[in-house]
Amino acid sequence: MQNLSIPDSKAIVLIPAAGSGRRMGTAINKQYLQLEGKPLLARTIALFDRHPLIEAIYPIIPVDDFDFCRSEILEKYHFTSVRRLIAGGKERQDSVRKGLAALIEDGYGQPDRPILIHDGARPLFNPELLAQLLQKIADTGACIVAIPAKDTIKEVMHGQITGSPSRDRLWQAQTPQGFRFELLHKAFQQLGSATITATDDASLVAAAGYPVRVLEGDDRNIKVTTPADLLIAAALLDSHKEKSA
């Protein structure tokens, strides 16, 4: 691990995983699908569990999944950093708001406390980037993991191209997205209601007027959304095992 000046407070991880995964076309929620013999959500939690820079983990899932998640994820894989399960909301920002309320109740609402928000369906994030991410959060208040766009992006309306943004300025947002607690909490107080619907947490924070920095991630950190993504994730996982062997 790099010798960086990390804040005294360890990070809290919120893991939104309350979506139904309709695009996956399965009878169960996608976070419980098997990736090389282990549920997606279990692989995602394992990225942070027992990490020396992580204090606590809060999975945010449908309330009807609580019993299943406890028995088939938390107890089965002996996770020690998960404080409790949080019932997800209708939209992503509703789920994150509930997560923030829970960590405040549990005493993790210190102004400079780093809060990481990571998609439950991103099981291949490289934890070696955590120290760098937390350093940027400490220095600037907000930072996300992202990668430069490789494809040419088109703006399209009614089936017709209306613009071609310069690829040099386009990045694909990933997670974790990290913020000092005070900054994230203020952003949700300002805009986290029905005022706007943000597609990610960085959008909400930026809309509240706070600058958000970027840490370059890697291509492996994909979000598993479709059956094809699951196959790609399995191939990436196998490739990583071969390199580590």
ROFIZA-929370 format. One record per atom (N, C-alpha, C): residue in one letter; y, z, x. Coordinates in pm, whole numbers, padded with zeros to 5 digits, always signed. Layout:
BEGIN
AYZX;...
% end
This chain:
BEGIN
M-00119+00000+00085;M+00000+00000+00000;M+00124+00000+00088;Q+00224-00073+00050;Q+00344-00081+00130;Q+00417+00052+00132;N+00486+00080+00243;N+00562+00202+00259;N+00700+00183+00198;L+00708+00194+00065;L+00833+00174-00005;L+00884+00306-00060;S+01014+00312-00085;S+01076+00434-00137;S+01063+00436-00289;I+00951+00486-00336;I+00924+00491-00480;I+00983+00619-00538;P+01037+00615-00661;P+01092+00735-00724;P+00989+00847-00732;D+01039+00972-00740;D+00949+01087-00749;D+00863+01080-00875;S+00919+01030-00985;S+00845+01021-01110;S+00746+00905-01105;K+00622+00933-01137;K+00525+00825-01148;K+00549+00747-01277;A+00491+00629-01284;A+00515+00541-01398;A+00426+00576-01517;I+00478+00547-01634;I+00401+00553-01759;I+00374+00409-01801;V+00251+00382-01843;V+00213+00247-01884;V+00187+00242-02034;L+00262+00158-02104;L+00234+00128-02244;L+00158-00004-02248;I+00046-00007-02320;I-00036-00128-02327;I-00045-00174-02473;P+00047-00261-02517;P+00037-00314-02654;P-00087-00400-02669;A-00170-00363-02764;A-00293-00438-02791;A-00325-00431-02939;A-00222-00449-03021;A-00238-00433-03165;A-00251-00565-03239;G-00248-00677-03165;G-00257-00807-03230;G-00398-00837-03278;S-00406-00924-03377;S-00536-00960-03433;S-00605-01070-03356;G-00530-01146-03277;G-00591-01253-03199;G-00642-01368-03284;R-00563-01411-03382;R-00609-01517-03473;R-00645-01645-03399;R-00570-01675-03290;R-00596-01799-03218;R-00730-01796-03144;M-00786-01676-03129;M-00917-01667-03064;M-01029-01710-03158;G-01004-01698-03290;G-01102-01742-03388;G-01227-01658-03392;T-01215-01526-03367;T-01331-01438-03368;T-01317-01333-03477;A-01428-01269-03511;A-01428-01169-03617;A-01372-01035-03569;I-01369-01013-03438;I-01317-00888-03384;I-01186-00915-03311;N-01105-00812-03295;N-00980-00826-03223;N-01007-00866-03079;K-00922-00953-03026;K-00952-01014-02895;K-00961-00913-02782;Q-00892-00797-02795;Q-00894-00701-02686;Q-01031-00639-02664;Y-01124-00660-02760;Y-01258-00605-02744;Y-01361-00712-02706;L-01316-00837-02691;L-01408-00942-02647;L-01455-00913-02505;Q-01576-00956-02476;Q-01636-00930-02345;Q-01588-01030-02241;L-01544-00978-02128;L-01512-01059-02011;L-01604-01015-01899;E-01703-01097-01871;E-01802-01064-01769;E-01863-00925-01793;G-01904-00903-01919;G-01976-00780-01952;G-01892-00658-01978;K-01759-00673-01986;K-01672-00559-02007;K-01559-00600-02101;P-01522-00517-02200;P-01415-00555-02293;P-01283-00582-02220;L-01208-00679-02272;L-01078-00711-02213;L-00991-00587-02196;L-00982-00506-02300;L-00894-00390-02293;L-00940-00292-02187;A-01071-00276-02170;A-01122-00186-02066;A-01083-00237-01928;R-01091-00366-01907;R-01050-00422-01777;R-00900-00403-01753;T-00822-00415-01859;T-00678-00398-01845;T-00643-00253-01813;I-00701-00158-01885;I-00674-00017-01858;I-00716+00019-01715;A-00828-00038-01670;A-00880-00007-01536;A-00783-00047-01425;L-00693-00142-01452;L-00595-00181-01351;L-00506-00065-01312;F-00482+00027-01405;F-00385+00135-01386;F-00448+00273-01379;D-00567+00290-01434;D-00632+00420-01437;D-00661+00467-01294;R-00624+00590-01266;R-00644+00653-01134;R-00557+00591-01024;H-00463+00504-01059;H-00373+00449-00957;H-00275+00560-00915;P-00249+00575-00786;P-00165+00687-00739;P-00020+00680-00787;L+00025+00565-00835;L+00164+00553-00882;L+00177+00563-01034;I+00063+00589-01101;I+00062+00594-01248;I+00035+00736-01295;E+00119+00782-01387;E+00104+00917-01442;E+00019+00917-01568;A+00045+00824-01659;A-00023+00825-01788;A-00025+00684-01847;I-00126+00661-01932;I-00144+00532-01998;I-00153+00555-02149;Y-00084+00468-02224;Y-00086+00475-02370;Y-00125+00339-02428;P-00252+00318-02463;P-00289+00196-02535;P-00232+00201-02678;I-00180+00088-02722;I-00122+00079-02856;I-00206-00020-02936;I-00282+00030-03033;I-00383-00051-03102;I-00375-00026-03253;P-00443-00111-03332;P-00448-00085-03477;P-00512+00051-03505;V-00456+00125-03600;V-00505+00260-03628;V-00653+00257-03669;D-00696+00151-03734;D-00836+00141-03777;D-00932+00128-03659;D-00879+00098-03541;D-00964+00080-03422;D-00980+00208-03340;F-00914+00315-03381;F-00912+00435-03295;F-01052+00485-03259;D-01138+00503-03357;D-01271+00558-03329;D-01350+00465-03238;F-01345+00336-03266;F-01418+00238-03183;F-01365+00240-03040;C-01233+00243-03026;C-01173+00239-02893;C-01208+00364-02813;R-01207+00478-02879;R-01241+00601-02808;R-01385+00598-02756;S-01478+00555-02842;S-01619+00559-02802;S-01659+00444-02711;E-01609+00323-02740;E-01655+00205-02667;E-01568+00167-02548;I-01449+00226-02538;I-01360+00196-02425;I-01333+00322-02342;L-01265+00419-02402;L-01219+00535-02325;L-01334+00621-02275;E-01427+00658-02363;E-01537+00744-02322;E-01642+00668-02241;K-01671+00547-02282;K-01775+00469-02214;K-01740+00441-02069;Y-01611+00418-02042;Y-01571+00382-01905;Y-01498+00497-01833;H-01501+00615-01894;H-01455+00738-01829;H-01312+00728-01775;F-01222+00675-01855;F-01083+00667-01815;F-01021+00807-01819;T-00942+00838-01718;T-00885+00973-01707;T-00734+00977-01728;S-00666+00863-01721;S-00519+00862-01730;S-00467+00834-01870;V-00555+00798-01964;V-00511+00769-02100;V-00480+00900-02172;R-00353+00918-02210;R-00313+01042-02277;R-00354+01043-02423;R-00327+00936-02493;R-00367+00924-02633;R-00347+00782-02679;L-00407+00749-02793;L-00391+00619-02854;L-00272+00622-02949;I-00200+00509-02955;I-00083+00496-03042;I-00112+00388-03145;A-00077+00416-03271;A-00095+00317-03378;A+00012+00209-03364;G-00032+00084-03356;G+00060-00027-03338;G+00142-00057-03462;G+00253-00129-03442;G+00339-00169-03551;G+00318-00315-03588;K+00400-00364-03681;K+00387-00501-03730;K+00419-00602-03621;E+00526-00580-03546;E+00567-00668-03437;E+00551-00594-03304;R+00553-00672-03195;R+00537-00612-03062;R+00641-00504-03038;Q+00768-00531-03072;Q+00872-00433-03043;Q+00855-00307-03128;D+00794-00320-03247;D+00762-00202-03327;D+00658-00116-03255;S+00559-00182-03195;S+00456-00109-03122;S+00514-00038-03000;V+00601-00107-02927;V+00661-00046-02808;V+00751+00071-02848;R+00823+00057-02958;R+00908+00166-03005;R+00823+00290-03035;K+00709+00269-03097;K+00620+00382-03125;K+00567+00443-02996;G+00540+00357-02897;G+00495+00407-02768;G+00601+00493-02701;L+00727+00448-02707;L+00837+00526-02649;L+00849+00662-02718;A+00836+00664-02850;A+00845+00790-02923;A+00734+00886-02879;A+00614+00831-02856;A+00501+00915-02816;A+00522+00975-02677;L+00572+00894-02584;L+00588+00950-02449;L+00703+01050-02444;I+00803+01036-02532;I+00908+01137-02543;I+00848+01269-02592;E+00763+01260-02695;E+00696+01379-02748;E+00613+01448-02640;D+00556+01369-02549;D+00468+01424-02446;D+00542+01463-02318;G+00676+01456-02320;G+00754+01505-02208;G+00778+01406-02097;Y+00766+01275-02127;Y+00784+01173-02025;Y+00914+01095-02042;G+01014+01156-02103;G+01139+01085-02131;G+01250+01108-02030;Q+01216+01134-01905;Q+01319+01152-01803;Q+01395+01022-01782;P+01529+01029-01762;P+01611+00906-01753;P+01561+00805-01651;D+01518+00852-01533;D+01478+00760-01427;D+01328+00731-01426;R+01255+00783-01522;R+01110+00760-01527;R+01082+00611-01545;P+01002+00550-01457;P+00968+00408-01475;P+00865+00390-01587;I+00896+00299-01678;I+00807+00267-01789;I+00760+00123-01771;L+00629+00104-01765;L+00572-00029-01753;L+00508-00068-01886;I+00532-00191-01928;I+00472-00243-02051;I+00387-00362-02013;H+00257-00351-02042;H+00162-00454-01997;H+00074-00499-02111;D+00063-00631-02129;D-00020-00686-02236;D-00166-00642-02223;G-00223-00601-02334;G-00364-00563-02333;G-00457-00677-02297;A-00411-00801-02316;A-00494-00918-02290;A-00461-00984-02156;R-00405-00906-02062;R-00384-00955-01925;R-00467-00868-01830;P-00596-00897-01818;P-00684-00811-01739;P-00689-00844-01590;L-00612-00944-01544;L-00625-00989-01406;L-00499-00967-01322;F-00409-00880-01368;F-00292-00847-01287;F-00336-00784-01155;N-00262-00815-01048;N-00292-00762-00916;N-00221-00627-00898;P-00293-00514-00899;P-00228-00383-00886;P-00156-00363-00753;E-00185-00448-00655;E-00114-00435-00527;E+00035-00465-00540;L+00075-00527-00651;L+00217-00555-00675;L+00293-00437-00735;L+00221-00333-00774;L+00285-00222-00844;L+00393-00155-00760;A+00367-00132-00632;A+00466-00064-00548;A+00595-00144-00541;Q+00584-00276-00524;Q+00704-00360-00519;Q+00777-00358-00652;L+00702-00364-00762;L+00764-00364-00894;L+00840-00234-00919;L+00778-00123-00885;L+00843+00006-00907;L+00966+00023-00817;Q+00961-00034-00698;Q+01078-00029-00611;Q+01196-00103-00674;K+01169-00221-00730;K+01276-00299-00792;K+01330-00229-00916;I+01243-00162-00990;I+01289-00087-01107;I+01379+00027-01063;A+01341+00095-00955;A+01422+00205-00903;A+01559+00154-00855;D+01560+00036-00796;D+01683-00017-00738;D+01777-00078-00843;T+01719-00144-00945;T+01800-00224-01037;T+01792-00181-01183;G+01692-00103-01219;G+01679-00056-01357;G+01579-00133-01440;A+01560-00263-01410;A+01468-00343-01492;A+01414-00459-01409;C+01284-00482-01418;C+01222-00593-01344;C+01094-00634-01413;I+01068-00763-01417;I+00943-00814-01473;I+00869-00896-01369;V+00740-00910-01391;V+00659-01001-01310;V+00663-01139-01377;A+00682-01243-01299;A+00689-01379-01351;A+00651-01477-01241;I+00624-01601-01278;I+00593-01705-01181;I+00679-01828-01211;P+00716-01903-01107;P+00795-02025-01129;P+00716-02125-01214;A+00786-02192-01305;A+00722-02295-01388;A+00680-02413-01301;K+00560-02462-01321;K+00508-02576-01245;K+00523-02707-01321;D+00512-02700-01453;D+00521-02819-01536;D+00667-02846-01575;T+00695-02971-01602;T+00825-03006-01658;T+00829-02964-01804;I+00932-02890-01842;I+00944-02836-01977;I+01040-02923-02059;K+01002-02952-02181;K+01087-03030-02271;K+01131-02945-02391;E+01257-02959-02427;E+01304-02904-02554;E+01281-03010-02661;V+01215-02970-02769;V+01176-03067-02872;V+01218-03015-03009;M+01273-03104-03089;M+01306-03071-03227;M+01263-03186-03317;H+01185-03156-03420;H+01135-03256-03514;H+01061-03368-03441;G+00984-03331-03339;G+00902-03429-03267;G+00977-03515-03168;Q+01102-03482-03142;Q+01182-03563-03050;Q+01240-03476-02940;I+01236-03527-02816;I+01290-03454-02702;I+01441-03443-02713;T+01491-03319-02702;T+01635-03297-02710;T+01693-03248-02577;G+01607-03215-02483;G+01657-03168-02354;G+01544-03152-02254;S+01580-03156-02124;S+01485-03137-02015;S+01545-03038-01916;P+01525-02908-01938;P+01585-02808-01849;P+01534-02825-01706;S+01619-02794-01610;S+01579-02801-01470;S+01467-02702-01441;R+01359-02752-01385;R+01244-02667-01356;R+01278-02559-01254;D+01377-02584-01170;D+01416-02487-01068;D+01463-02355-01128;R+01507-02359-01254;R+01561-02240-01318;R+01464-02177-01418;L+01345-02232-01429;L+01250-02185-01530;L+01136-02105-01467;W+01112-01988-01524;W+01002-01902-01481;W+00919-01863-01603;Q+00789-01847-01584;Q+00700-01803-01691;Q+00687-01651-01683;A+00732-01584-01788;A+00727-01438-01790;A+00583-01389-01803;Q+00551-01286-01728;Q+00423-01220-01737;Q+00448-01071-01765;T+00345-00992-01752;T+00359-00846-01752;T+00279-00794-01635;P+00312-00672-01587;P+00398-00571-01646;P+00545-00609-01644;Q+00616-00557-01745;Q+00761-00558-01746;Q+00804-00412-01738;G+00892-00382-01642;G+00922-00242-01615;G+01069-00209-01625;F+01097-00086-01671;F+01233-00042-01695;F+01244+00108-01671;R+01363+00151-01626;R+01390+00293-01630;R+01391+00337-01775;F+01337+00455-01801;F+01327+00501-01940;F+01461+00498-02012;E+01566+00551-01948;E+01696+00560-02014;E+01746+00424-02058;L+01730+00324-01972;L+01777+00189-02003;L+01697+00129-02119;L+01565+00141-02113;L+01480+00085-02219;L+01506+00155-02352;H+01521+00285-02348;H+01545+00361-02471;H+01677+00320-02535;K+01781+00303-02453;K+01910+00261-02506;K+01902+00122-02567;A+01828+00032-02502;A+01814-00104-02555;A+01747-00101-02692;F+01646-00018-02709;F+01578-00009-02837;F+01667+00058-02942;Q+01747+00152-02900;Q+01840+00215-02995;Q+01944+00115-03044;Q+01987+00024-02955;Q+02088-00075-02991;Q+02032-00189-03074;L+01916-00241-03029;L+01867-00367-03086;L+01722-00363-03132;G+01656-00250-03118;G+01513-00248-03144;G+01473-00237-03288;S+01569-00251-03380;S+01537-00247-03522;S+01515-00389-03571;A+01552-00415-03694;A+01534-00550-03749;A+01646-00644-03705;T+01736-00595-03617;T+01850-00677-03576;T+01804-00809-03514;I+01710-00800-03420;I+01654-00920-03358;I+01504-00900-03341;T+01433-01009-03330;T+01291-01003-03297;T+01273-01065-03161;A+01243-00982-03061;A+01229-01029-02923;A+01083-01063-02895;T+01061-01172-02823;T+00925-01213-02790;T+00868-01130-02676;D+00954-01068-02597;D+00907-00974-02496;D+01013-00867-02476;D+00979-00765-02401;D+01068-00651-02384;D+01189-00685-02300;A+01170-00774-02202;A+01282-00816-02118;A+01390-00885-02200;S+01352-00961-02302;S+01449-01029-02388;S+01535-00927-02463;L+01470-00821-02510;L+01542-00717-02583;L+01640-00645-02490;V+01594-00612-02370;V+01679-00541-02274;V+01796-00629-02231;A+01768-00757-02205;A+01876-00849-02165;A+01977-00867-02278;A+01927-00874-02403;A+02018-00889-02518;A+02108-00768-02535;A+02061-00652-02487;A+02142-00530-02495;A+02245-00523-02382;G+02243-00623-02294;G+02345-00631-02190;G+02305-00581-02054;Y+02175-00555-02033;Y+02129-00504-01904;Y+02065-00616-01823;P+02099-00629-01695;P+02036-00732-01612;P+01891-00699-01584;V+01808-00803-01581;V+01665-00786-01556;V+01626-00872-01436;R+01569-00811-01335;R+01528-00881-01215;R+01387-00937-01232;V+01346-01021-01137;V+01214-01084-01142;V+01142-01061-01010;L+01016-01023-01020;L+00925-01015-00905;L+00822-01124-00921;E+00805-01209-00821;E+00709-01318-00832;E+00567-01263-00832;G+00492-01302-00935;G+00353-01261-00948;G+00259-01367-00896;D+00147-01385-00967;D+00053-01490-00925;D-00010-01554-01047;D-00073-01670-01024;D-00129-01750-01133;D-00247-01684-01202;R-00312-01589-01137;R-00431-01526-01195;R-00397-01438-01315;N-00274-01395-01324;N-00235-01299-01425;N-00212-01367-01560;I-00316-01429-01612;I-00305-01504-01737;I-00321-01410-01857;K-00267-01454-01970;K-00287-01382-02096;K-00398-01451-02173;V-00501-01377-02208;V-00615-01434-02279;V-00582-01443-02427;T-00560-01565-02474;T-00517-01588-02611;T-00614-01678-02688;T-00676-01772-02619;T-00767-01869-02682;T-00904-01861-02616;P-01008-01920-02677;P-01140-01923-02612;P-01138-01987-02474;A-01053-02089-02455;A-01042-02151-02323;A-00989-02052-02220;D-00893-01967-02261;D-00839-01866-02170;D-00948-01770-02123;L-01040-01737-02214;L-01148-01645-02180;L-01239-01706-02074;L-01265-01835-02086;L-01346-01903-01985;L-01274-01908-01850;I-01144-01935-01854;I-01065-01940-01731;I-01063-01803-01665;A-01044-01698-01745;A-01041-01562-01691;A-01173-01527-01624;A-01284-01567-01686;A-01415-01540-01627;A-01431-01612-01493;A-01384-01737-01487;A-01392-01812-01363;A-01305-01749-01254;L-01186-01704-01290;L-01097-01639-01195;L-01156-01508-01145;L-01219-01435-01235;L-01281-01309-01198;L-01396-01332-01102;D-01479-01432-01131;D-01591-01466-01042;D-01540-01508-00904;S-01434-01588-00903;S-01377-01634-00777;S-01325-01517-00694;H-01263-01421-00760;H-01211-01303-00690;H-01324-01221-00631;K-01435-01208-00706;K-01550-01132-00657;K-01609-01199-00533;E-01616-01331-00533;E-01670-01404-00420;E-01584-01384-00295;K-01451-01386-00313;K-01360-01368-00200;K-01367-01226-00145;S-01396-01130-00235;S-01400-00990-00193;S-01532-00952-00130;A-01633-01037-00155;A-01768-01004-00105;A-01776-01017+00047;
% end
